Amino acid sequence: MTMESWNTPQRQDLRKLVTDFTTRHITPDLPDWERQGELPRELHRQAADVGLLGLGFSESLGGSGGDFLDVVVMTEAMLEAGASGGVISALFTHGISLPHVIDEHDRRVAAADVEGARYLAETVIRPVLSGEMICSLGVTEPDGGSDVARLRTSATRTDHGWQVSGAKTFITSGVRADRVVTAVRTPEAGEGAAGITLMLLDPVTAGYAPPRKLEKMGWWCSDTAELSFTDVAVTDRDVLGLGQGFGSLARHFVSERLSIAVTAYATAQRSLDLAVAWARDRETFGRPLITRQTIRHLLVDMHRRTDVARTYSRSVAQRYAAGENLVVEAALAKQTAVEAAEFVVDRAVQIHGGMGYMREVEIERHYRDVRVLGIGGGATEVMTDLAARLLGY
Ligand SMILES: Cc1cc2nc3c(=O)[nH]c(=O)nc-3n(C[C@H](O)[C@H](O)[C@H](O)COP(=O)(O)OP(=O)(O)OC[C@H]3O[C@@H](n4cnc5c(N)ncnc54)[C@H](O)[C@@H]3O)c2cc1C
């Protein structure tokens, strides 16, 4: 696959569609959603109507088809048209939760469990892809998030299924969620990582406490919740494979980390664009800022870091889409793109001067939003440690 594959006529059309959607349905209202602390459900339905919510998901399950590279193009275009990391995380939360439900759906199909597969398709997968329901992923706990194998929320067997007790925190879209794919400990399945199972929890079930909305440094339009469960009943058909949880999480971490890399370099590109526009417009000491060599060289440095991050991340994404297992490369892409984004956003604020510190300009939001990218989906240090182990260093 060549670099032209990012610019096929279909992907040019996709970029145009996303840019139109973003400037029409997102950027005008984003400041209000930031103040309200969440996205309206209507946006999910609108994104579904034009085929964006279901991008990368099979049409046979209510998705709009396309592959991982189409999702990359969509994310790039949305951020470059003025959306935000918070919008991406909240509107596409199902990108990290739904694959686990679909894996189990496919296992049921393979096992000729027609009813079980239909149950997942009709009550979760299709409603989420049509924007009617919101589905979160609950892994991180108040005691710790990096060491997934040690999570403590537990499920015990009952005559009718399972009872789940424990707590989750920092859960994206967890305030609005209609279902939470929740990682729990099931001792029946084994110890440590082998004992982790994913279960679908329904927030209206007795024992599921009202979500606590967390206030954050950035990503304001993306609601983040602390969740607490006391003997929450779960039926067997809401169990996504006994003991399969850790494997499923590890498998989908690659696409999650690559998606964070895309968010990072696309945020860097948007920030660079904003900085260039400002530097052309703003005059100091009688001349536009962009005429100063210091500023032009800084812009080149920002451009270089952004382009290197994009080129490497895209090449990993292409190999991943072609079927390679790229745990190390996804971790390194995330790190490379996050470093680029942190540098570029910081310097873009500097070029804006005092205005860069003001709530009324877009770059101020990116500065706050970008900070989470080196923490969520695997902290930078944990990624480095994983890469060191896998590379044998
Ligand atoms: C806005 C936001 C949204 C999120 N959304 C979700 C979500 O939807 N679902 C979900 O399950 N989780 C979510 N998370 C949680 C996120 O994945 C965790 O915060 C992350 O995995 C780190 O876990 P922790 O916060 O418990 O940090 P800890 O595990 O306590 O680690 C703290 C810090 O220590 C360092 N560190 C950790 N381990 C090592 C090590 N072995 N060696 C060296 N240094 C180390 C790292 O710098 C790390 O940042 C979200 C977090 C945020 C902030």
The ligand as an SDF file (V2000), in Angstrom:
LIG
                    3D

 53 58  0  0  0  0  0  0  0  0999 V2000
  -10.0030   11.5220   30.4920 C   0  0  0  0  0  0  0  0  0  0  0  0
   -9.7590   10.0610   30.7250 C   0  0  0  0  0  0  0  0  0  0  0  0
  -10.5800    9.1400   30.0920 C   0  0  0  0  0  0  0  0  0  0  0  0
  -10.4050    7.7710   30.3460 C   0  0  0  0  0  0  0  0  0  0  0  0
  -11.2760    6.8720   29.7890 N   0  0  0  0  0  0  0  0  0  0  0  0
  -11.2220    5.5680   30.1920 C   0  0  0  0  0  0  0  0  0  0  0  0
  -12.2300    4.6400   29.7770 C   0  0  0  0  0  0  0  0  0  0  0  0
  -13.1260    4.9610   28.9870 O   0  0  0  0  0  0  0  0  0  0  0  0
  -12.1790    3.3760   30.2560 N   0  0  0  0  0  0  0  0  0  0  0  0
  -11.2070    2.9700   31.1290 C   0  0  0  0  0  0  0  0  0  0  0  0
  -11.2270    1.8160   31.5390 O   0  0  0  0  0  0  0  0  0  0  0  0
  -10.2240    3.8300   31.5370 N   0  0  0  0  0  0  0  0  0  0  0  0
  -10.2230    5.1060   31.0920 C   0  0  0  0  0  0  0  0  0  0  0  0
   -9.2450    5.9910   31.5060 N   0  0  0  0  0  0  0  0  0  0  0  0
   -8.2230    5.5120   32.4230 C   0  0  0  0  0  0  0  0  0  0  0  0
   -6.8310    5.4250   31.8140 C   0  0  0  0  0  0  0  0  0  0  0  0
   -6.7600    4.3530   30.9150 O   0  0  0  0  0  0  0  0  0  0  0  0
   -5.8660    5.3000   33.0020 C   0  0  0  0  0  0  0  0  0  0  0  0
   -5.8370    6.5540   33.6550 O   0  0  0  0  0  0  0  0  0  0  0  0
   -4.4950    4.8640   32.5960 C   0  0  0  0  0  0  0  0  0  0  0  0
   -4.5200    3.5340   32.1360 O   0  0  0  0  0  0  0  0  0  0  0  0
   -3.4960    4.9520   33.7690 C   0  0  0  0  0  0  0  0  0  0  0  0
   -4.0330    4.3150   34.8990 O   0  0  0  0  0  0  0  0  0  0  0  0
   -4.0580    5.1050   36.2970 P   0  0  0  0  0  0  0  0  0  0  0  0
   -4.6820    6.4260   36.0740 O   0  0  0  0  0  0  0  0  0  0  0  0
   -4.6810    4.2310   37.3210 O   0  0  0  0  0  0  0  0  0  0  0  0
   -2.5460    5.3510   36.6640 O   0  0  0  0  0  0  0  0  0  0  0  0
   -1.5840    4.3640   37.4870 P   0  0  0  0  0  0  0  0  0  0  0  0
   -1.7050    2.9750   36.9690 O   0  0  0  0  0  0  0  0  0  0  0  0
   -1.8050    4.6000   38.9370 O   0  0  0  0  0  0  0  0  0  0  0  0
   -0.1790    4.9670   37.0710 O   0  0  0  0  0  0  0  0  0  0  0  0
    0.1630    6.3130   37.4180 C   0  0  0  0  0  0  0  0  0  0  0  0
    1.3540    6.7590   36.6170 C   0  0  0  0  0  0  0  0  0  0  0  0
    2.4830    5.9800   37.0140 O   0  0  0  0  0  0  0  0  0  0  0  0
    3.3150    5.7190   35.9200 C   0  0  0  0  0  0  0  0  0  0  0  0
    3.4840    4.2480   35.8300 N   0  0  0  0  0  0  0  0  0  0  0  0
    2.5170    3.3030   35.9930 C   0  0  0  0  0  0  0  0  0  0  0  0
    3.0480    2.0690   35.8960 N   0  0  0  0  0  0  0  0  0  0  0  0
    4.3750    2.2340   35.6950 C   0  0  0  0  0  0  0  0  0  0  0  0
    5.4790    1.3400   35.5040 C   0  0  0  0  0  0  0  0  0  0  0  0
    5.3030    0.0030   35.4850 N   0  0  0  0  0  0  0  0  0  0  0  0
    6.7160    1.8700   35.3200 N   0  0  0  0  0  0  0  0  0  0  0  0
    6.8910    3.2080   35.3080 C   0  0  0  0  0  0  0  0  0  0  0  0
    5.8930    4.1030   35.4730 N   0  0  0  0  0  0  0  0  0  0  0  0
    4.6640    3.6250   35.6520 C   0  0  0  0  0  0  0  0  0  0  0  0
    2.6730    6.3520   34.6940 C   0  0  0  0  0  0  0  0  0  0  0  0
    3.2630    7.6270   34.4740 O   0  0  0  0  0  0  0  0  0  0  0  0
    1.2480    6.5350   35.0980 C   0  0  0  0  0  0  0  0  0  0  0  0
    0.6530    7.6300   34.4480 O   0  0  0  0  0  0  0  0  0  0  0  0
   -9.3580    7.3420   31.2180 C   0  0  0  0  0  0  0  0  0  0  0  0
   -8.5200    8.2850   31.8140 C   0  0  0  0  0  0  0  0  0  0  0  0
   -8.6960    9.6160   31.5790 C   0  0  0  0  0  0  0  0  0  0  0  0
   -7.7990   10.5980   32.2770 C   0  0  0  0  0  0  0  0  0  0  0  0
  1  2  1  0
  2  3  1  0
  2 52  2  0
  3  4  2  0
  4  5  1  0
  4 50  1  0
  5  6  2  0
  6  7  1  0
  6 13  1  0
  7  8  2  0
  7  9  1  0
  9 10  1  0
 10 11  2  0
 10 12  1  0
 12 13  2  0
 13 14  1  0
 14 15  1  0
 14 50  1  0
 15 16  1  0
 16 17  1  0
 16 18  1  0
 18 19  1  0
 18 20  1  0
 20 21  1  0
 20 22  1  0
 22 23  1  0
 23 24  1  0
 24 25  2  0
 24 26  1  0
 24 27  1  0
 27 28  1  0
 28 29  2  0
 28 30  1  0
 28 31  1  0
 31 32  1  0
 32 33  1  0
 33 34  1  0
 33 48  1  0
 34 35  1  0
 35 36  1  0
 35 46  1  0
 36 37  1  0
 36 45  1  0
 37 38  2  0
 38 39  1  0
 39 40  1  0
 39 45  2  0
 40 41  1  0
 40 42  2  0
 42 43  1  0
 43 44  2  0
 44 45  1  0
 46 47  1  0
 46 48  1  0
 48 49  1  0
 50 51  2  0
 51 52  1  0
 52 53  1  0
M  END
$$$$
